[in-house]
Amino acid sequence: MRTTASRTVQLLTALCLLSAGCGAGAAGSGDSEPAPDTRPRALEVAKAWDGSPAAETWRKGYYPMADAVQLPEDAFHNDADKEAYITDNFRLRGELPDSPRKDATVTWERGGSLTLPLMGARQAYERVGRSSGPGPYLTVTGAKLGETTLATSRGPATVPAWLFTIEGYDTPLKRVAVDPSKLPQPPIGPVGEAPSNGVRELHDLVEVAEDDRSVTVHGYHGSCDDGPAVDALETDGSVVLSAYVVGATGGICTADLRVKKVTVELDRPLGDRIVLDAFTGRPVPHGNVTGPSPSWR
């Protein structure tokens, strides 16, 4: 099926460095390019993944589809606190507890569990507060081990989390205390040097709807087009998303690269099917406005 894009979301980092095609366009006739035929590449990706060892590994692993950090319920009190969080600027005042055990369990709402190494409070804190530079900062005064619920590739799961007390906030900042499973080796490579037939790489997966009937992603586009669109090829084992740009015209364009949200309606609930990027041949990474989640890096 074919969808249209919604509102523009500006990247906070220089995404031009991450993707080809960002820059001034050459002068042209001004005619819009036709929508590409995305089906051949999508079929190749689906055929490679469906029933593969990589797909089996994916369905047995822990792959979060939401941010590993969950903010306090009343975040943020002011712009300074928000800036501190976005820039990872934290200060620790007090002691962090030792880990009570070496392992922890992820338990899925739909059944099944997985035991993984438990991340220590210090390591979890360093994942959140990667900076201690000048400017606004948030102060952590303590932590305790608890749990939270997180969206994953296998549905909602209860996961261990360190609950950090933030000065001035009534509820804790939660940081998931286990790392994702190792991503499987894709059974198919990226488009690479081969012709892509207009298919472009997706930026990230933003959200899976609560009813499992749609997914929202960020797609790249430029200043001389109408934004990204996404086709979905659905099989029993996967949903392959093919991103491309609509309304592209010739002319002089500004040297910027943008992203827009695109919501893709599915013919049936997503379930445990893998959401794949036709361009890269890999699962679409979860992310937010600052880029793909650290869980996928």
C-alpha positions in Angstrom: 0.0 0.0 0.0 1.1 3.6 -0.4 0.9 6.3 2.2 1.5 10.0 2.4 3.7 11.9 4.8 2.7 13.9 7.8 4.4 16.9 9.5 8.1 17.7 9.3 10.5 16.9 12.1 13.8 18.7 12.0 16.8 16.7 13.0 18.9 18.1 15.9 22.2 16.8 14.4 23.8 17.3 11.0 22.2 14.4 9.2 23.8 15.5 5.9 26.9 13.6 7.1 24.9 10.4 7.5 23.3 10.0 4.1 24.1 10.6 0.5 22.2 13.0 -1.7 22.2 16.0 0.6 23.2 19.2 -1.2 22.3 21.6 -3.9 20.3 20.1 -6.7 21.1 20.6 -10.3 19.0 22.8 -12.6 16.3 20.7 -14.3 13.0 20.9 -16.1 10.9 21.3 -12.9 8.8 18.2 -13.7 8.0 15.9 -10.8 9.6 12.4 -10.8 7.2 9.5 -11.0 6.7 7.2 -7.9 9.2 4.3 -8.2 8.3 0.6 -8.4 9.4 -0.5 -5.0 8.0 -4.1 -5.1 11.0 -5.9 -6.7 13.4 -4.9 -4.0 10.9 -5.5 -1.2 10.2 -9.0 -2.5 13.9 -9.7 -2.5 14.2 -8.6 1.1 11.1 -10.5 2.3 12.3 -13.7 0.5 15.7 -13.5 2.1 14.4 -12.9 5.7 11.2 -15.1 5.8 12.1 -18.5 7.4 15.8 -17.6 7.7 18.1 -18.3 10.7 18.3 -14.5 11.1 14.5 -14.3 11.5 14.6 -17.2 14.0 17.3 -15.4 16.0 15.2 -12.2 16.0 12.1 -13.9 17.3 14.0 -15.4 20.2 15.8 -12.2 21.2 15.2 -9.0 23.2 15.0 -6.0 20.8 13.4 -2.9 22.3 11.1 -0.7 20.2 11.0 2.1 22.6 13.6 4.4 24.3 15.6 2.7 27.1 15.1 5.9 29.1 11.7 6.8 30.6 11.4 10.3 32.0 9.8 11.4 35.3 6.1 11.8 35.0 6.4 15.6 35.5 9.3 16.2 33.2 10.3 18.8 32.4 9.9 21.7 34.9 11.6 24.2 32.6 13.5 24.7 29.4 16.9 24.4 31.3 16.0 20.9 32.6 14.9 19.9 29.1 18.2 21.2 27.6 20.2 19.3 30.3 18.5 16.0 29.4 18.9 16.5 25.6 22.6 17.3 26.1 23.1 14.3 28.5 24.3 16.8 31.1 24.0 15.2 34.6 25.7 15.5 38.0 25.8 12.7 40.6 25.5 13.7 44.2 25.6 10.7 46.4 26.4 7.0 46.1 25.0 4.5 43.6 24.1 1.0 44.9 25.9 -2.2 43.9 24.0 -4.7 41.7 22.1 -7.3 43.8 22.7 -10.0 41.3 24.5 -10.7 38.0 21.5 -11.5 35.8 17.9 -10.3 35.3 14.8 -11.6 33.4 12.8 -10.0 30.6 9.2 -11.3 30.6 6.8 -10.9 27.7 3.2 -10.1 28.1 2.4 -12.7 25.3 4.4 -15.4 27.0 8.1 -16.3 27.2 11.1 -14.9 29.1 14.8 -14.4 28.6 17.6 -14.1 31.1 20.2 -11.4 30.3 23.2 -9.8 32.2 22.1 -7.1 34.6 23.6 -3.7 34.0 25.0 -2.0 37.1 23.7 1.3 38.4 27.0 3.0 37.5 26.9 1.8 33.9 23.3 2.8 33.6 24.0 6.2 34.9 26.8 6.7 32.5 24.5 5.8 29.6 22.2 8.6 30.7 24.6 11.2 31.8 27.3 11.1 29.2 28.3 14.8 29.7 29.3 16.9 32.7 30.1 20.1 30.8 29.0 23.7 31.4 25.3 24.7 31.1 22.1 23.4 32.7 22.3 20.0 34.3 20.1 17.5 36.2 21.2 16.2 39.6 20.9 12.5 40.4 20.8 11.9 44.2 20.3 8.1 44.3 19.0 5.0 42.6 17.3 1.7 43.2 16.6 -1.4 41.1 13.0 -1.8 39.9 11.3 -2.6 36.7 9.3 -1.0 33.9 7.2 -2.0 30.8 8.7 -1.6 27.4 7.6 -2.1 23.8 9.8 -4.8 22.0 9.8 -6.7 18.8 7.9 -9.4 20.6 5.3 -7.1 22.1 5.2 -5.5 25.6 7.7 -6.8 28.1 8.5 -6.2 31.8 12.1 -5.4 32.1 14.5 -4.5 34.9 15.3 -0.8 35.3 17.4 1.4 37.5 15.1 4.1 39.0 17.2 7.3 39.4 16.0 10.0 41.8 16.3 13.4 40.1 16.5 16.5 42.3 13.3 18.5 42.1 11.2 15.6 40.6 8.7 13.5 42.5 9.0 10.4 40.3 12.2 8.7 39.0 13.9 8.7 35.7 14.0 5.0 34.6 16.9 3.5 32.6 16.4 -0.1 31.4 19.0 -2.3 33.1 19.7 -4.9 30.3 21.2 -4.5 26.8 19.4 -5.7 23.7 20.3 -9.0 22.2 22.9 -9.0 19.5 21.4 -8.1 16.1 21.4 -11.1 13.7 23.5 -11.0 10.6 21.1 -9.9 7.8 20.6 -12.5 5.1 20.7 -9.8 2.4 22.9 -6.8 1.9 22.0 -3.2 1.4 21.2 -1.7 -2.0 24.8 -0.4 -2.1 26.1 0.4 -5.6 23.3 -1.3 -7.4 20.4 0.8 -8.7 17.9 1.5 -6.0 15.0 2.3 -8.3 14.3 5.4 -6.1 14.2 3.5 -2.8 15.8 5.3 0.0 17.0 4.4 3.5 14.6 5.0 6.4 15.8 7.0 9.4 14.1 5.1 12.2 10.9 3.5 13.6 9.0 6.0 15.8 6.1 4.0 17.0 3.9 0.9 16.7 0.2 1.7 17.3 -1.4 0.2 20.3 -3.8 -1.8 18.2 -0.8 -3.1 16.2 -2.4 -2.0 12.9 0.1 0.7 11.9 3.7 1.8 12.3 5.1 5.3 12.2 8.6 5.9 10.8 10.8 8.9 9.9 11.8 9.1 6.2 14.4 11.4 4.6 13.7 14.1 2.1 15.1 17.4 0.8 13.9 20.9 0.1 12.8 20.4 -3.5 10.1 17.8 -3.0 6.9 17.1 -1.2 8.4 14.8 1.4 8.8 11.0 1.9 6.3 8.3 1.3 6.5 4.6 2.3 5.2 1.4 0.6 4.6 -1.7 2.7 5.0 -5.3 1.5 3.4 -7.6 4.0 4.1 -11.4 4.3 3.4 -13.9 7.1 6.9 -13.2 8.5 7.8 -9.6 7.8 6.7 -6.1 6.8 9.1 -4.6 4.3 9.0 -0.8 4.2 10.2 1.0 1.1 10.8 4.7 1.5 11.0 7.2 -1.4 10.5 10.8 -2.1 7.4 12.2 -3.8 7.1 15.4 -5.8 10.8 15.8 -6.5 11.6 18.5 -9.0 14.7 20.0 -10.6 16.1 23.4 -9.7 18.5 24.9 -7.2 17.9 23.4 -3.7 19.2 24.4 -0.3 21.8 22.0 1.1 19.8 20.5 3.9 18.4 17.1 4.7 15.1 16.7 6.5 12.9 14.0 8.0 9.2 13.6 8.1 6.9 11.2 10.0 5.1 8.7 7.8 2.4 6.5 9.3 1.9 3.2 7.4 -1.4 1.4 7.8 -1.1 -2.4 7.8 -3.6 -5.0 6.4 -3.4 -7.0 9.6 -1.9 -6.6 13.1 1.9 -6.6 13.1 2.3 -9.3 15.7 5.8 -10.7 15.8 6.5 -9.9 12.2 9.8 -8.2 11.5 9.7 -4.6 10.3 12.4 -4.4 7.6 14.0 -1.5 5.6 14.0 -2.4 1.9 17.1 -0.2 1.3 19.4 -1.6 4.0 17.9 -5.1 4.2 17.9 -4.8 8.0 15.3 -4.3 10.7 14.3 -0.7 11.0 15.9 0.7 14.2 13.9 2.3 16.9 14.7 6.0 17.4 13.6 9.5 18.4 14.3 13.1 17.3 18.0 12.8 18.1 18.5 9.7 15.9 18.5 5.9 16.2 18.3 4.7 19.8 21.7 3.8 21.4 20.3 0.3 21.7 20.8 -0.1 18.0 24.3 1.4 17.7 
